[in-house]
Amino acid sequence: MKESGFRMVDDLGRVTIRIDLREKYNIKEHDKVDFIPQKDGILLKKVYDKCVFCDSIKNLTIYHNKTICHRCRKEIKL
């Protein structure tokens, strides 16, 4: 798996994400991503906006790259 590589920005400002990175970070078509300014560049981060178990949008945390609400965390004792 490549750890680096450049991509061109098209005339609409779009950049494609390599397939190996999309697979590694579970980024699928129509997923939301956020662009976070950093001192030395831009951080691209997937946006998780609902619990993977119950679809709740309240009290969310990330556990092993999955979004889980507080209630479901308590139920599965994480």
N, C-alpha and C positions, 0 to 999 in steps of 0.2 A: 504494500500500500504506500502510495506517495504521501509524504508529509508536507510538501510544499508544491507550488506551481502557481502561475499567474493566470488570470482571466482578463479578457478585454471587456470594457464597459461599452454597451451599444449606444446608439444615438438617442435612446429613450432612458438611459441611465441604468439599464438592467445588467446584472452579472449572473452567470450561471454558476451553480455549485456542483463541484465534481461528485460523481455518483458514489465514490468511496466515502466521502464526507457525509453525504446525505444518508447513506446506510448506517454509518457509525453513529450519527447523532439523531437517527430516526426522523429525518426531515422528509416529509412527503408532499406531493402536489397539494396546493391550497393551504398548507400549514402557515401559520403566522410566524414571522421572524422580526426581531428588533435589531436596529443598528445603534450601537452604543458607542459614542465618541470616547476615545482613549488618547493619552498623550502621544502615542506613537502609531496610531491608526484607528481602525474601526473594528469593534467586536460585534460579530453577528451571533445572535442568540435566539434559539427557538422559544416561542411564547407558548406557555402552557396555561390554558384558561378554564379548565374544568377537570374534576376528579375522573380518573380512568375507570373507577368502579361505579359511581352513582351519578356522575355528571354534575355534581354540586359545583358552584362557583365561589363558595365561601370557605375561608380558613384553609387555603391550599398550601401545601408544602411539596417539595420535590424529594423523592426517595428513589435512588437508583435510576435516575433519569425519567421517572414517572411522576405525574402529578396526583397527589392523594389528599383528600380533605381530612380534617381533624377527626371527624366521626368514623370514617373508614379506617384511619390509622389506629384508633382505639379498638375497633372491632377485630382487626388482625394483629393487634398488639405490637406495633412497630415503634 
